[in-house]
Amino acid sequence: MTNFIDFHILQNVPPSCVNRDDSGSPKTATFGGQRRARVSSQCWKRETRQVFGDFLNQEDLGYRTNRIVDLLAEQIVAQNPDLEPESAKLAVDVFKALGIKLKASRAKKDAEEEVGNDVSTYLVFLSSLQLRQLAEYAVEKAANEEKPKKREIERLLNRNHSVDLALFGRMVADDASVNVDASCQVAHAISTHSVENEFDFFTAVDDVKSQDEAETDAGAGMMGTVEFNSSTLYRYATINLDMLRENLGSDDATVRAVDAFAQAFVKSMPTGKQNTFANRTLPEAIYVSVRDDQPVSLVGAFENAITSREGTGFVTPSVSRLVKEAADIEDAYGVKPLAQFTCGVGDSREQLRQIQEPVAFPQLVSDLDNLVTELLAKGE
Protein backbone atom coordinates (compact mmCIF):
# COMPACT_ATOMS: atom_id res chain seq x y z
CA MET A 1 0.00 0.00 0.00
CA THR A 2 1.40 3.38 -1.06
CA ASN A 3 1.10 6.42 1.20
CA PHE A 4 0.82 10.00 -0.01
CA ILE A 5 1.19 13.30 1.84
CA ASP A 6 -0.87 16.15 0.35
CA PHE A 7 -0.14 19.78 1.19
CA HIS A 8 -2.90 22.33 0.63
CA ILE A 9 -2.06 25.99 1.27
CA LEU A 10 -4.02 29.23 0.95
CA GLN A 11 -1.78 32.29 0.94
CA ASN A 12 -2.35 36.00 0.45
CA VAL A 13 0.18 37.73 -1.78
CA PRO A 14 -0.04 41.55 -1.96
CA PRO A 15 0.81 43.59 -5.08
CA SER A 16 3.82 41.75 -6.52
CA CYS A 17 5.47 40.21 -9.56
CA VAL A 18 7.11 37.12 -8.07
CA ASN A 19 7.16 35.02 -11.26
CA ARG A 20 7.41 36.68 -14.68
CA ASP A 21 6.95 35.42 -18.22
CA ASP A 22 9.28 36.23 -21.12
CA SER A 23 7.71 39.69 -21.54
CA GLY A 24 8.12 40.63 -17.86
CA SER A 25 4.43 40.22 -17.02
CA PRO A 26 3.28 38.24 -13.96
CA LYS A 27 2.40 34.71 -15.07
CA THR A 28 -1.30 33.92 -15.38
CA ALA A 29 -3.50 31.00 -16.41
CA THR A 30 -7.13 30.51 -17.43
CA PHE A 31 -9.06 28.25 -15.08
CA GLY A 32 -12.83 27.93 -14.92
CA GLY A 33 -13.02 30.40 -17.79
CA GLN A 34 -11.40 33.13 -15.67
CA ARG A 35 -7.90 34.60 -15.78
CA ARG A 36 -5.98 33.67 -12.63
CA ALA A 37 -2.69 34.75 -11.13
CA ARG A 38 -0.15 31.92 -11.41
CA VAL A 39 3.22 31.00 -9.94
CA SER A 40 4.85 28.13 -11.80
CA SER A 41 5.72 24.87 -10.05
CA GLN A 42 9.33 25.20 -11.26
CA CYS A 43 9.58 28.58 -9.57
CA TRP A 44 8.26 27.41 -6.21
CA LYS A 45 10.31 24.20 -6.27
CA ARG A 46 13.44 26.28 -6.81
CA GLU A 47 12.60 28.50 -3.83
CA THR A 48 11.81 25.44 -1.71
CA ARG A 49 15.26 24.02 -2.53
CA GLN A 50 16.84 27.34 -1.60
CA VAL A 51 15.25 27.18 1.86
CA PHE A 52 16.31 23.56 2.46
CA GLY A 53 19.65 24.85 3.71
CA ASP A 54 17.89 26.28 6.78
CA PHE A 55 16.86 22.79 7.86
CA LEU A 56 19.44 20.42 6.38
CA ASN A 57 23.23 20.16 6.12
CA GLN A 58 24.89 20.45 2.73
CA GLU A 59 25.72 16.74 3.00
CA ASP A 60 21.97 16.08 2.70
CA LEU A 61 21.66 18.28 -0.39
CA GLY A 62 22.96 18.38 -3.93
CA TYR A 63 23.83 20.63 -6.86
CA ARG A 64 21.90 21.09 -10.09
CA THR A 65 24.34 22.64 -12.52
CA ASN A 66 26.07 22.32 -15.87
CA ARG A 67 29.42 23.05 -14.18
CA ILE A 68 29.83 19.42 -13.21
CA VAL A 69 33.45 19.31 -14.35
CA ASP A 70 34.37 22.18 -12.01
CA LEU A 71 32.61 20.54 -9.05
CA LEU A 72 34.20 17.15 -9.59
CA ALA A 73 37.65 18.63 -10.24
CA GLU A 74 37.44 20.50 -6.92
CA GLN A 75 36.57 17.26 -5.11
CA ILE A 76 39.45 15.44 -6.77
CA VAL A 77 41.92 18.12 -5.65
CA ALA A 78 40.45 18.06 -2.12
CA GLN A 79 41.20 14.34 -1.93
CA ASN A 80 44.58 14.43 -3.66
CA PRO A 81 46.17 17.90 -4.12
CA ASP A 82 48.93 16.36 -6.27
CA LEU A 83 46.33 15.76 -8.99
CA GLU A 84 45.42 19.45 -9.38
CA PRO A 85 47.11 19.88 -12.81
CA GLU A 86 45.08 17.03 -14.28
CA SER A 87 41.95 17.25 -12.12
CA ALA A 88 39.79 18.76 -14.88
CA LYS A 89 40.83 16.06 -17.36
CA LEU A 90 40.09 13.32 -14.83
CA ALA A 91 36.64 14.84 -14.25
CA VAL A 92 35.99 15.06 -17.98
CA ASP A 93 37.00 11.42 -18.40
CA VAL A 94 34.44 10.35 -15.78
CA PHE A 95 31.52 12.18 -17.38
CA LYS A 96 32.48 11.19 -20.90
CA ALA A 97 32.66 7.55 -19.82
CA LEU A 98 29.10 7.94 -18.52
CA GLY A 99 28.09 9.40 -21.88
CA ILE A 100 27.24 12.93 -20.79
CA LYS A 101 27.90 15.40 -23.59
CA LEU A 102 30.18 18.32 -22.73
CA LYS A 103 30.87 21.60 -24.51
CA ALA A 104 33.25 24.52 -24.10
CA SER A 105 32.16 27.03 -21.50
CA ARG A 106 31.09 30.49 -22.62
CA ALA A 107 34.16 31.96 -20.92
CA LYS A 108 36.38 29.64 -22.90
CA LYS A 109 34.65 30.57 -26.16
CA ASP A 110 34.90 34.30 -25.52
CA ALA A 111 38.47 34.38 -24.23
CA GLU A 112 41.55 34.54 -26.44
CA GLU A 113 43.25 32.08 -24.11
CA GLU A 114 41.60 28.97 -22.73
CA VAL A 115 39.62 29.90 -19.63
CA GLY A 116 37.29 27.68 -17.63
CA ASN A 117 36.49 23.99 -17.90
CA ASP A 118 33.96 22.32 -20.17
CA VAL A 119 30.32 22.28 -19.09
CA SER A 120 27.52 19.79 -19.69
CA THR A 121 24.97 20.60 -22.38
CA TYR A 122 22.16 20.50 -19.78
CA LEU A 123 21.80 20.77 -16.02
CA VAL A 124 22.80 17.66 -14.08
CA PHE A 125 21.63 16.96 -10.52
CA LEU A 126 24.29 15.37 -8.27
CA SER A 127 24.23 14.85 -4.52
CA SER A 128 27.17 16.03 -2.42
CA LEU A 129 27.97 12.44 -1.47
CA GLN A 130 27.81 11.26 -5.09
CA LEU A 131 30.31 13.95 -6.05
CA ARG A 132 32.67 12.86 -3.31
CA GLN A 133 32.39 9.22 -4.33
CA LEU A 134 32.98 10.06 -8.00
CA ALA A 135 36.11 11.94 -6.93
CA GLU A 136 37.34 8.94 -4.93
CA TYR A 137 36.68 6.78 -7.98
CA ALA A 138 38.60 9.14 -10.29
CA VAL A 139 41.55 9.31 -7.88
CA GLU A 140 41.65 5.52 -7.66
CA LYS A 141 41.55 5.12 -11.44
CA ALA A 142 44.35 7.68 -11.83
CA ALA A 143 46.52 5.85 -9.29
CA ASN A 144 46.00 2.55 -11.12
CA GLU A 145 46.34 4.20 -14.56
CA GLU A 146 42.94 2.83 -15.55
CA LYS A 147 40.12 4.40 -17.53
CA PRO A 148 36.71 5.03 -15.90
CA LYS A 149 34.03 2.46 -16.72
CA LYS A 150 30.41 3.32 -17.46
CA ARG A 151 28.84 0.55 -15.33
CA GLU A 152 30.92 1.43 -12.31
CA ILE A 153 29.98 5.11 -12.55
CA GLU A 154 26.29 4.23 -12.94
CA ARG A 155 26.43 2.21 -9.70
CA LEU A 156 27.85 5.22 -7.87
CA LEU A 157 25.10 7.49 -9.19
CA ASN A 158 22.29 5.10 -8.29
CA ARG A 159 22.85 5.32 -4.53
CA ASN A 160 23.29 7.99 -1.85
CA HIS A 161 20.76 10.42 -3.31
CA SER A 162 20.40 13.78 -1.57
CA VAL A 163 17.07 14.91 -0.13
CA ASP A 164 16.38 17.42 -2.91
CA LEU A 165 17.37 14.90 -5.58
CA ALA A 166 15.13 12.22 -4.04
CA LEU A 167 12.20 14.65 -3.92
CA PHE A 168 12.48 16.37 -7.28
CA GLY A 169 14.20 13.69 -9.37
CA ARG A 170 16.93 13.65 -11.99
CA MET A 171 16.79 13.19 -15.75
CA VAL A 172 20.02 12.49 -17.63
CA ALA A 173 19.23 12.51 -21.33
CA ASP A 174 22.40 10.63 -22.27
CA ASP A 175 21.97 7.76 -19.78
CA ALA A 176 18.49 6.88 -18.56
CA SER A 177 19.92 4.27 -16.17
CA VAL A 178 20.90 7.04 -13.72
CA ASN A 179 17.53 8.81 -13.87
CA VAL A 180 15.71 9.26 -10.55
CA ASP A 181 11.92 9.44 -10.47
CA ALA A 182 10.66 12.43 -8.50
CA SER A 183 8.78 11.45 -5.34
CA CYS A 184 7.25 14.93 -5.06
CA GLN A 185 4.86 16.70 -7.40
CA VAL A 186 4.18 20.44 -7.14
CA ALA A 187 1.24 22.15 -8.83
CA HIS A 188 1.27 25.61 -10.35
CA ALA A 189 -0.15 27.92 -7.69
CA ILE A 190 -3.22 29.77 -8.95
CA SER A 191 -5.44 32.45 -7.47
CA THR A 192 -8.81 31.39 -6.12
CA HIS A 193 -10.35 34.38 -7.89
CA SER A 194 -9.94 36.17 -11.20
CA VAL A 195 -7.25 38.85 -11.60
CA GLU A 196 -6.40 41.71 -13.89
CA ASN A 197 -2.76 42.74 -14.09
CA GLU A 198 -2.02 46.36 -13.22
CA PHE A 199 0.84 48.70 -14.10
CA ASP A 200 3.01 50.82 -11.84
CA PHE A 201 4.49 53.85 -13.62
CA PHE A 202 7.64 54.92 -11.78
CA THR A 203 10.27 57.65 -12.06
CA ALA A 204 13.73 57.91 -10.53
CA VAL A 205 15.09 61.34 -9.61
CA ASP A 206 18.76 62.24 -10.03
CA ASP A 207 19.85 63.39 -6.54
CA VAL A 208 22.68 65.66 -7.74
CA LYS A 209 20.82 67.09 -10.70
CA SER A 210 17.78 67.97 -8.58
CA GLN A 211 19.97 70.07 -6.23
CA ASP A 212 21.56 72.09 -9.04
CA GLU A 213 19.85 75.49 -9.07
CA ALA A 214 21.22 76.21 -12.54
CA GLU A 215 19.74 73.02 -13.98
CA THR A 216 16.75 73.78 -16.17
CA ASP A 217 15.84 70.16 -16.93
CA ALA A 218 13.69 69.06 -14.01
CA GLY A 219 12.82 65.73 -15.63
CA ALA A 220 13.38 62.33 -14.06
CA GLY A 221 16.66 60.49 -14.39
CA MET A 222 14.74 57.49 -15.67
CA MET A 223 11.18 56.20 -15.90
CA GLY A 224 9.42 52.96 -16.63
CA THR A 225 6.57 50.60 -15.78
CA VAL A 226 6.30 47.41 -13.74
CA GLU A 227 3.38 45.04 -14.18
CA PHE A 228 1.92 43.40 -11.08
CA ASN A 229 -1.11 41.77 -9.50
CA SER A 230 -2.28 40.64 -6.06
CA SER A 231 -3.97 37.38 -5.16
CA THR A 232 -5.03 34.72 -2.72
CA LEU A 233 -3.20 31.65 -4.01
CA TYR A 234 -4.10 27.98 -3.72
CA ARG A 235 -0.85 25.99 -3.51
CA TYR A 236 -0.69 22.20 -3.70
CA ALA A 237 2.05 19.58 -3.53
CA THR A 238 2.13 15.86 -2.85
CA ILE A 239 4.84 13.42 -1.74
CA ASN A 240 4.83 9.71 -2.56
CA LEU A 241 6.21 8.55 0.78
CA ASP A 242 7.15 5.05 -0.37
CA MET A 243 9.01 6.33 -3.43
CA LEU A 244 10.82 8.89 -1.27
CA ARG A 245 11.90 6.04 1.06
CA GLU A 246 13.08 4.02 -1.94
CA ASN A 247 15.07 6.95 -3.31
CA LEU A 248 16.76 7.71 0.02
CA GLY A 249 17.19 4.15 1.27
CA SER A 250 16.71 5.08 4.93
CA ASP A 251 13.77 5.67 7.25
CA ASP A 252 15.63 8.39 9.17
CA ALA A 253 16.55 10.23 5.97
CA THR A 254 12.93 9.98 4.77
CA VAL A 255 11.59 11.56 7.97
CA ARG A 256 14.19 14.36 7.69
CA ALA A 257 13.17 14.90 4.07
CA VAL A 258 9.45 15.19 4.88
CA ASP A 259 10.22 17.55 7.77
CA ALA A 260 12.44 19.76 5.61
CA PHE A 261 9.97 19.82 2.72
CA ALA A 262 7.02 20.69 4.96
CA GLN A 263 8.88 23.63 6.49
CA ALA A 264 10.55 24.85 3.30
CA PHE A 265 7.49 24.56 1.06
CA VAL A 266 5.26 26.38 3.53
CA LYS A 267 7.73 29.15 4.39
CA SER A 268 9.33 29.78 0.98
CA MET A 269 8.39 32.66 -1.28
CA PRO A 270 9.68 33.33 -4.82
CA THR A 271 11.95 36.38 -4.86
CA GLY A 272 11.01 38.09 -8.13
CA LYS A 273 10.84 41.89 -7.69
CA GLN A 274 10.89 41.47 -3.91
CA ASN A 275 12.84 44.72 -3.38
CA THR A 276 10.15 46.60 -5.29
CA PHE A 277 7.10 45.05 -3.58
CA ALA A 278 8.23 43.60 -0.22
CA ASN A 279 5.61 40.91 -0.72
CA ARG A 280 6.84 38.29 1.74
CA THR A 281 3.92 36.61 3.54
CA LEU A 282 3.11 33.35 5.31
CA PRO A 283 0.04 31.20 4.56
CA GLU A 284 -3.36 31.96 6.02
CA ALA A 285 -4.40 28.31 6.05
CA ILE A 286 -2.53 24.99 5.86
CA TYR A 287 -4.19 21.60 5.45
CA VAL A 288 -2.07 18.43 5.27
CA SER A 289 -3.68 15.07 4.57
CA VAL A 290 -1.99 11.66 4.61
CA ARG A 291 -3.68 9.17 2.30
CA ASP A 292 -3.28 5.54 1.29
CA ASP A 293 -5.36 5.71 -1.92
CA GLN A 294 -4.03 8.44 -4.23
CA PRO A 295 -3.02 12.12 -4.18
CA VAL A 296 -6.05 14.43 -4.30
CA SER A 297 -5.77 18.10 -5.23
CA LEU A 298 -8.63 20.28 -4.01
CA VAL A 299 -8.25 22.83 -6.81
CA GLY A 300 -11.77 21.97 -8.01
CA ALA A 301 -13.03 24.07 -5.10
CA PHE A 302 -11.97 27.16 -7.05
CA GLU A 303 -13.08 26.24 -10.58
CA ASN A 304 -15.88 28.74 -10.04
CA ALA A 305 -13.84 31.86 -9.29
CA ILE A 306 -14.53 33.46 -5.92
CA THR A 307 -15.87 37.00 -6.01
CA SER A 308 -15.09 39.44 -3.23
CA ARG A 309 -17.88 40.65 -1.03
CA GLU A 310 -17.56 43.68 1.24
CA GLY A 311 -16.04 42.72 4.55
CA THR A 312 -14.93 39.22 3.51
CA GLY A 313 -12.12 39.56 0.98
CA PHE A 314 -10.95 36.29 -0.61
CA VAL A 315 -9.41 34.31 2.25
CA THR A 316 -12.57 33.51 4.21
CA PRO A 317 -14.58 32.17 1.25
CA SER A 318 -11.46 30.38 -0.06
CA VAL A 319 -11.00 28.47 3.21
CA SER A 320 -14.73 27.72 3.27
CA ARG A 321 -14.56 26.32 -0.27
CA LEU A 322 -11.47 24.24 0.58
CA VAL A 323 -13.12 22.68 3.64
CA LYS A 324 -16.31 21.91 1.69
CA GLU A 325 -14.40 20.35 -1.23
CA ALA A 326 -12.51 18.04 1.13
CA ALA A 327 -15.79 16.91 2.74
CA ASP A 328 -17.57 16.52 -0.62
CA ILE A 329 -14.81 14.32 -2.06
CA GLU A 330 -14.87 12.16 1.06
CA ASP A 331 -18.66 11.75 0.80
CA ALA A 332 -18.71 11.15 -2.96
CA TYR A 333 -15.90 8.59 -3.14
CA GLY A 334 -16.10 7.05 0.31
CA VAL A 335 -12.41 7.68 0.97
CA LYS A 336 -11.02 9.23 4.11
CA PRO A 337 -7.42 10.30 4.77
CA LEU A 338 -5.42 8.28 7.28
CA ALA A 339 -4.68 11.49 9.14
CA GLN A 340 -5.27 15.23 8.78
CA PHE A 341 -3.44 18.25 10.17
CA THR A 342 -4.38 21.92 10.00
CA CYS A 343 -2.88 25.28 10.90
CA GLY A 344 -4.53 28.63 10.41
CA VAL A 345 -4.41 32.33 11.11
CA GLY A 346 -7.34 34.38 12.44
CA ASP A 347 -10.79 33.33 11.25
CA SER A 348 -9.28 30.48 9.22
CA ARG A 349 -8.73 28.54 12.45
CA GLU A 350 -12.44 28.32 13.16
CA GLN A 351 -13.21 27.15 9.62
CA LEU A 352 -10.42 24.52 9.65
CA ARG A 353 -11.88 22.96 12.80
CA GLN A 354 -14.40 21.28 10.51
CA ILE A 355 -11.47 19.17 9.25
CA GLN A 356 -9.20 18.91 12.28
CA GLU A 357 -8.38 21.05 15.31
CA PRO A 358 -5.73 23.55 14.17
CA VAL A 359 -2.33 23.55 15.86
CA ALA A 360 0.71 25.80 15.69
CA PHE A 361 2.84 25.06 12.65
CA PRO A 362 5.83 23.60 14.61
CA GLN A 363 3.39 21.17 16.25
CA LEU A 364 1.90 20.26 12.85
CA VAL A 365 5.37 19.38 11.52
CA SER A 366 6.20 17.39 14.65
CA ASP A 367 2.91 15.44 14.44
CA LEU A 368 3.52 14.75 10.75
CA ASP A 369 7.06 13.51 11.49
CA ASN A 370 5.70 11.12 14.12
CA LEU A 371 3.10 9.73 11.74
CA VAL A 372 5.65 9.27 8.95
CA THR A 373 7.90 7.40 11.38
CA GLU A 374 5.00 5.06 12.28
CA LEU A 375 4.04 4.44 8.64
CA LEU A 376 7.62 3.65 7.65
CA ALA A 377 7.96 1.24 10.57
CA LYS A 378 4.77 -0.58 9.51
CA GLY A 379 6.09 -0.87 5.97
CA GLU A 380 9.23 -2.77 6.97
For each residue, the residues with C-beta under 8 A, 3 or more apart:
1: 292
2: 240 241 242 243 292
3: 240 241 242 290 291 292 338 375
4: 238 239 240 241 290 291 292 293 294 295
5: 238 239 241 258 288 289 290 291 368 372
6: 236 237 238 288 289 290 291 295 296 297 337
7: 235 236 237 238 262 265 266 286 287 288
8: 234 235 236 286 287 288 289 297 298 322
9: 233 234 235 236 265 266 283 285 286 287
10: 192 232 233 234 235 283 284 285 315 318 319 322 348
11: 189 232 233 235 281 282 283 284
12: 231 232 233 281 284 314 315
13: 16 18 37 230 231 232 233 279 281
14: 230 277 279 281
15: 198 200 228 229 230 277 279
16: 13 26 228 229 230 272 273 274 277 279
17: 20 24 25 26 226 227 228 229 272 273 276 277
18: 13 26 39 43 269 270 271 272 273 274 279
19: 26 27 38 39 40 43 270 272
20: 17 23 24 25 26 27 272 273
21: 24 25 26 27
22:
23: 20
24: 17 20 21 227
25: 17 20 21 28 197 227
26: 16 17 18 19 20 21 37 38 197 227 228 229
27: 19 20 21 37 38 39 40
28: 25 35 36 37 38 195 197 229
29: 35 36 38 188 190
30: 33 34 35 36
31: 34 36 190 299 302 303 305
32: 302 303 304 305
33: 30
34: 30 31 193 194 305
35: 28 29 30 194 195 196
36: 28 29 30 31 190 191 193 194 195 231 305
37: 13 26 27 28 190 191 195 229 230 231 233
38: 19 26 27 28 29 188 189 190 191
39: 18 19 27 43 44 188 189 233 270
40: 19 27 43 44 188
41: 44 45 186 187 188 189
42: 45 46
43: 18 19 39 40 46 47 270 272
44: 39 40 41 47 48 186 189 235 265 268 270
45: 41 42 48 49 168 186
46: 42 43 49 50 270
47: 43 44 50 51 268 269 270 271
48: 44 45 51 52 186 261 264 265 268
49: 45 46 52 61 164 168 264
50: 46 47 53 268
51: 47 48 54 55 263 264 267 268
52: 48 49 55 56 60 61 163 164 260 264
53: 50 56 58 61
54: 51 263 264
55: 51 52 259 260 263 264
56: 52 53 60 61 163 256 260
57: 60 61
58: 53 61 128
59: 128 129
60: 52 56 57 128 162 163 253 256 260
61: 49 52 53 56 57 58 127 128 162 163 164
62: 125 126 127 128 130 161 162 164 165
63: 71 125 126 128 131
64: 123 124 125
65: 68 71 123 124
66: 119 120 121 122 123 124
67: 70 71 105 117 119
68: 65 71 72 91 95 100 119 120 124 126
69: 72 73 88 91 92 95 102 117 118 119 120
70: 67 73 74 88 91 116 117
71: 63 65 67 68 74 75 126 131
72: 68 69 75 76 90 91 94 95 131 134 135 138
73: 69 70 76 77 87 88 90 91 117
74: 70 71 77 78 87
75: 71 72 78 79 131 132 134 135
76: 72 73 79 80 83 87 90 91 135 138 139
77: 73 74 80 81 83 84 87
78: 74 75 81 135
79: 75 76 132 135 136 139
80: 76 77 83 139 142
81: 77 78 84
82:
83: 76 77 80 86 87 90 139 142
84: 77 81 87
85:
86: 83 89 90 142
87: 73 74 76 77 83 84 90 91
88: 69 70 73 91 92 117 118
89: 86 92 93
90: 72 73 76 83 86 87 93 94 138 139 141 142
91: 68 69 70 72 73 76 87 88 94 95 117 138
92: 69 88 89 95 96 102 117 118
93: 89 90 96 97 138 141 147 148
94: 72 90 91 97 98 134 137 138 148 153
95: 68 69 72 91 92 98 100 102 120
96: 92 93 99 100 102
97: 93 94 147 148 149 150 153
98: 94 95 148 150 153 154 157 174 175 178
99: 96 150 174 175
100: 68 95 96 120 124 172 174 175
101: 120 121 174
102: 69 92 95 96 118 119 120 121
103: 118 119 120 121
104: 108 109 118 119
105: 67 108 109 115 116 117 118 119
106: 109 110 116
107: 110 111 115 116
108: 104 105 111 114 115 116 117 118
109: 104 105 106
110: 106 107
111: 107 108 114 115 116
112:
113:
114: 108 111
115: 105 107 108 111
116: 70 105 106 107 108 111
117: 67 69 70 73 88 91 92 105 108
118: 69 88 92 102 103 104 105 108
119: 66 67 68 69 102 103 104 105
120: 66 68 69 95 100 101 102 103 123 124
121: 66 101 102 103
122: 66 173
123: 64 65 66 120
124: 64 65 66 68 100 120 170 172
125: 62 63 64 164 165 168 169 170 180
126: 62 63 68 71 130 131 134 157 165
127: 61 62 130 131 160 161 162 165
128: 58 59 60 61 62 63 131 132 162
129: 59 132 133 160 162
130: 62 126 127 133 134 156 157 160 161 162
131: 63 71 72 75 126 127 128 134 135
132: 75 79 128 129 135 136
133: 129 130 136 137 156 160
134: 72 75 94 126 130 131 137 138 153 156 157
135: 72 75 76 78 79 131 132 138 139
136: 79 132 133 139 140
137: 94 133 134 140 141 148 152 153 156
138: 72 76 90 91 93 94 134 135 141 142 148
139: 76 79 80 83 90 135 136 142 143
140: 136 137 143 144
141: 90 93 137 138 144 146 147 148
142: 80 83 86 90 138 139 145
143: 139 140
144: 140 141
145: 142
146: 141
147: 93 97 141
148: 93 94 97 98 137 138 141 152 153
149: 97 152 153
150: 97 98 99 153 154 175
151: 154 155
152: 137 148 149 155 156
153: 94 97 98 134 137 148 149 150 156 157
154: 98 150 151 157 158 175 177 178
155: 151 152 158 159
156: 130 133 134 137 152 153 159
157: 98 126 130 134 153 154 178
158: 154 155 177 178
159: 155 156 249
160: 127 129 130 133 249
161: 62 127 130 165 166 180 247 248 249
162: 60 61 62 127 128 129 130 165 166
163: 52 56 60 61 166 167 248 253 256 257 260 261
164: 49 52 61 62 125 167 168
165: 62 125 126 127 161 162 168 169 170 180 247
166: 161 162 163 180 183 244 247 248 257
167: 163 164 182 183 184 239 244 247 257 261
168: 45 49 125 164 165 182 184
169: 125 165 179 180 181 182 183
170: 124 125 165 178 179 180
171: 179
172: 100 124 175 176 178 179
173: 122
174: 98 99 100 101
175: 98 99 100 150 154 172 178
176: 172 179
177: 154 158
178: 98 154 157 158 170 172 175
179: 169 170 171 172 176
180: 125 161 165 166 169 170 247
181: 169 243 247
182: 167 168 169 185
183: 166 167 169 239 240 241 243 244 246 247
184: 167 168 237 238 239 240 244 261
185: 182 237 238 295
186: 41 44 45 48 236 237 265
187: 41 235 236 237 297 299
188: 29 38 39 40 41
189: 11 38 39 41 44 233 234 235 236
190: 29 31 36 37 38 233 234 299 302
191: 36 37 38 194 195 231 232 233 234 314
192: 10 231 232 233 234 301 302 305 306 314 317 318 321
193: 34 36 231 232 302 305 306 307 308 314 318
194: 34 35 36 191 305
195: 28 35 36 37 191 229 230 231
196: 35 229
197: 25 26 28 227 228 229
198: 15 227 228 229
199: 225 226 227 228
200: 15 225 226 227 228
201: 223 224 225
202: 223 224 225 226
203: 220 221 222 223
204: 220 221 222 223
205: 209 210 220 221
206: 209 210 220 221
207: 210 211
208: 211 212
209: 205 206 212 215 217 221
210: 205 206 207 215 218
211: 207 208
212: 208 209 215
213:
214:
215: 209 210 212 218
216:
217: 209
218: 210 215
219:
220: 203 204 205 206 223
221: 203 204 205 206 209
222: 203 204
223: 201 202 203 204 220
224: 201 202
225: 199 200 201 202
226: 17 199 200 202 273 276
227: 17 24 25 26 197 198 199 200
228: 15 16 17 26 197 198 199 200 273 277
229: 15 16 17 26 28 37 195 196 197 198
230: 13 14 15 16 37 195
231: 12 13 36 37 191 192 193 195 314
232: 10 11 12 13 191 192 193 284 306 313 314 315 318
233: 9 10 11 12 13 37 39 189 190 191 192
234: 8 9 10 189 190 191 192 298 299 301 302 318 322
235: 7 8 9 10 11 44 187 189 265 283
236: 6 7 8 9 186 187 189 297 298 299
237: 6 7 184 185 186 187 261 265
238: 4 5 6 7 184 185 295 297
239: 4 5 167 183 184 244 258 261
240: 2 3 4 183 184 243 244 295
241: 2 3 4 5 183 244 245 254 258 372 375 376
242: 2 3 245 246 379
243: 2 181 183 240 246 247
244: 166 167 183 184 239 240 241 247 248 254 257 258
245: 241 242 248 249 250 251 254 376 379
246: 183 242 243 249
247: 161 165 166 167 180 181 183 243 244
248: 161 163 166 244 245 253 254 257
249: 159 160 161 245 246 253
250: 245 253 254
251: 245 254 255 373 376 377 380
252: 255 256
253: 60 163 248 249 250 256 257
254: 241 244 245 248 250 251 257 258 372 376
255: 251 252 258 259 369 372 373 376
256: 56 60 163 252 253 259 260
257: 163 166 167 244 248 253 254 260 261
258: 5 239 241 244 254 255 261 262 368 369 372
259: 55 255 256 262 263 365 368 369
260: 52 55 56 60 163 256 257 263 264
261: 48 163 167 184 237 239 257 258 264 265
262: 7 258 259 265 266 288 364 365 368
263: 51 54 55 259 260 266 267 365
264: 48 49 51 52 54 55 260 261 267 268
265: 7 9 44 48 186 235 237 261 262 268
266: 7 9 262 263 282 283 286 361
267: 51 263 264 282
268: 44 47 48 50 51 264 265
269: 18 47 274 279 280 281
270: 18 19 39 43 44 46 47
271: 18 47 274
272: 16 17 18 19 20 43
273: 16 17 18 20 226 228 276 277 279
274: 16 18 269 271 277 278 279 280
275: 278
276: 17 226 273
277: 14 15 16 17 228 273 274
278: 274 275
279: 13 14 15 16 18 269 273 274
280: 269 274
281: 11 12 13 14 269
282: 11 266 267 345
283: 9 10 11 235 266 286 343 345
284: 10 11 12 232 315 319 344 345 346 348
285: 9 10 315 318 319 322 342 343 344 345 348 351 352
286: 7 8 9 266 283 341 342 343 344 361 364
287: 7 8 9 322 326 340 341 342 352 355
288: 5 6 7 8 262 340 341 342 364 368
289: 5 6 8 296 326 337 339 340 341
290: 3 4 5 6 337 338 339 340 368 371 375
291: 3 4 5 6 294 295 296 335 337 338
292: 1 2 3 4 338
293: 4 296 335
294: 4 291
295: 4 6 185 238 240 291
296: 6 289 291 293 329
297: 6 8 187 236 238 300
298: 8 234 236 301 322 325 326 329
299: 31 187 190 234 236 302 303
300: 297 303 325
301: 192 234 298 318 321 322 324 325
302: 31 32 190 192 193 234 299 305 306 318 321
303: 31 32 299 300
304: 32
305: 31 32 34 36 192 193 194 302
306: 192 193 232 302 314 317 318 321
307: 193
308: 193 312 313 314
309: 312 317
310:
311:
312: 308 309 316 317
313: 232 308 316
314: 12 191 192 193 231 232 306 308 317 318
315: 10 12 232 284 285 318 319 347 348
316: 312 313 319 320 347 348 351
317: 192 306 309 312 314 320 321
318: 10 192 193 232 234 285 301 302 306 314 315 321 322
319: 10 284 285 315 316 322 323 344 347 348 351 352
320: 316 317 323 324 351
321: 192 301 302 306 317 318 324 325
322: 8 10 234 285 287 298 301 318 319 325 326
323: 319 320 326 327 351 352 354 355
324: 301 320 321 327 328
325: 298 300 301 321 322 328 329
326: 287 289 298 322 323 329 330 355
327: 323 324 330 331 354 355
328: 324 325 331 332
329: 296 298 325 326 332 333 335
330: 326 327 333 334 335 336
331: 327 328 334
332: 328 329
333: 329 330
334: 330 331
335: 291 293 329 330
336: 330
337: 6 289 290 291 340
338: 3 290 291 292 371 375
339: 289 290 371
340: 287 288 289 290 337 355 356
341: 286 287 288 289 356 359 364 367 368
342: 285 286 287 288 352 353 355 356 357 358 359 364
343: 283 285 286 352 358 359 360 361 364
344: 284 285 286 319 348 349 351 352 358
345: 282 283 284 285 348 349
346: 284 349
347: 315 316 319 350 351
348: 10 284 285 315 316 319 344 345 351 352 358
349: 344 345 346 352 353 358
350: 347 353
351: 285 316 319 320 323 344 347 348 354
352: 285 287 319 323 342 343 344 348 349 355 356 358
353: 342 349 350 356 357 358
354: 323 327 351
355: 287 323 326 327 340 342 352
356: 340 341 342 352 353
357: 342 353
358: 342 343 344 348 349 352 353
359: 341 342 343 363 364 367
360: 343 363 364
361: 266 286 343 364 365
362: 365 366
363: 359 360 366 367
364: 262 286 288 341 342 343 359 360 361 367 368
365: 259 262 263 361 362 368 369
366: 362 363 369 370
367: 341 359 363 364 370 371
368: 5 258 259 262 288 290 341 364 365 371 372
369: 255 258 259 365 366 372 373
370: 366 367 373 374
371: 290 338 339 367 368 374 375
372: 5 241 254 255 258 368 369 375 376
373: 251 255 369 370 376 377
374: 370 371 377 378
375: 3 241 290 338 371 372 378 379
376: 241 245 251 254 255 372 373 379 380
377: 251 373 374 380
378: 374 375
379: 242 245 375 376
380: 251 376 377
